Amino acid sequence: MLPRLRALGLAVPLALASLATAVPADAFCGFYVAGADQKLFNNATMVVMMREGTRTVLSMQNNYQGPPADFAMVVPVPIVLQKENVKTLPKEVFDHVDKLAAPRLVEYWEQDPCPEPVEYEKGDMVSAAPPQAMEAAGGAPEREYGVKIEAQFTVGEYEIVILSANDSTGLDRWLKDNGYKIPAGAEPLLRPYVQGGMKFFVAKVDAKKVRFEKGMADLSPLRFHYDAETFNLPIRLGLVNSGGTQDLIVHILARGKRYEVANYKNVTIPTNIDVAEDARKQFGAFYAALFDRTIEKNPGAVVTEYAWGADSCDPCPSSPLEPNDFATLGGDVLPELAEEQKWIPQNSFVLTRLHARYGKDAVGEDLVFRTAPHIVGGREFMKAEGKLETGATVLGEGGISNFQGRYAIRHPWTGPIKCSNPRRGVWGGPPAGVEGNTGTQVAQDLAFAPRGQLQLAGYVQHDVPEIGLKAHEAEVPGPGQLPAAELARKGGCAACVVGSGGTSSRAGWAAAIAGAAGLVGLFARRRRRESNDRG
């Protein structure tokens, strides 16, 4: 069984030679070349970009499936990279970023509408949680191709050559004459990069330095950085390896800034949707269907799935990023921080996740990024009218982004209601004596998630108007609200929803967050809120 595809990044061509079947792949900013007619597969690529001023740090992790022979990766870059610009990284940091920003499924239980007062002692509150260069065949000099080797060095198992070229056909011939079979149709896609003065980062893998297991090469992640006025991502070259539809997921870390694309339509993923319990077992398929519906309604769009301060999360499928994570991903070479050797203030970074899905002929331009206003959404936050927030809200000046793709399974209270004024619609962890899955599930491997087998309208508990989706059997009028059958239970409708019955929206939000952290005493929540207000 192949290792799972982390759909996080530029990700990659399926093969160099033609494939018999068209299957989904991740998108890639370059292409792979191999000797002879060997078939190369890359089924796991993860990418994180860090941007500060004019500096970009690009980190990528690739898996390679194929014969244990040498192969190379070709990526266009704006400058001649030197050895000090390139390094290898540990793999763990990529999985950390992936889990932190992935769409998530949470599970909530309605708390006892008639709780006993609970007093906590102070301090008892729980926090929420150098090799030989590739020589021209037959010793032909590079000038015959219009190709120049600008730099060459070794990093880990990679023999790296930086090329410049005067002509795309010459570069095409140079690669072929050096014993590499490049994908058919690559030359026209190389042409605009050559004409634009781009250089070419060729990372040749020495198979003798790589451990192969069951046909999989365990490659070290690569990171390189450069300075350029533009902030973009070359993706057109990856189309030559496309076997059909490609997924592209880009994570961007920047201090105090959220990013979006400047040359394609931007939309946010529908969030805060209450879903049926069946979604627990098919969350990846459910989310893929939701994403596909969003793209169907917004053809060619790039979807924002996450934009949140990188030092926090709620709910947290993994711990927030820490100072060593930021240094690993590029903080050690960012302007000012690197020069002055400052501690990296992780609480100032925003992590943005952008997701696109497109066919082989659907991309006309590389992605260009621009800063965007901060947004919030996908939280357990009640508005003034007592309804859970939906969609994304753009903030004014100041603030920080708190937006995520979040979906909830909710369990209404089934126990007795013994008080005359019950407090309904307070959501949190499972009540005492009730076992439940309190973990946060994330949707990964989205490029290979099952598609076409799930009826989306049968999984949502209420209509989702932003994508024109009507639930087959609407259980509730909106997210966070109770089914009609529950509204008829003792207490009437005056206290059916968090935030109603004279309770402020802030109190409702605080109660829900506290409940999710396992604080199920209503009075404890009120004491906490009052303490915050006094502070």
Secondary structure, DSSP 8 states (H G I E B T S, - for coil): -------BSS---S-SS--SS---EE--SSEEEESTT---EEEEEEEEEEEETTEEEEEEEEEEES-SS-EEEEEEESS---GGGEEE--THHHHHHHHHHS-EEEEEEE--SS-------TT-------------GGG--GGGTTEEEEEEEEETTEEEEEEEES-HHHHHHHHHHTT-B--TTHHHHHHHHHHTT-EEEEEEE-GGGS-EETTEE----EEEEEE-SS-EE--GGGGGG-SS-EEEEEEEEEET-EEEESSS-EEE----EEB-GGGGTTHHHHHHHHHHHHHHHSTT-EEEEEEEETT--SS-SS----HHHHHHHTGGGSTTHHHHT----GGGEEEEEEEEEE-TT---S-EEEEEE--EEESSS-B-TTS-B--S-EE--SS---EEE-EEEEEE---S---SSS-----EES--TT-----S-EE---GGGS--SS--GGGTBSS-BGGGTB--TT--SSSTT---HHHHTSTT-STTSSTT-TT--HHHHHHHHHHHHTT---HHHHHHHHHHHHH-
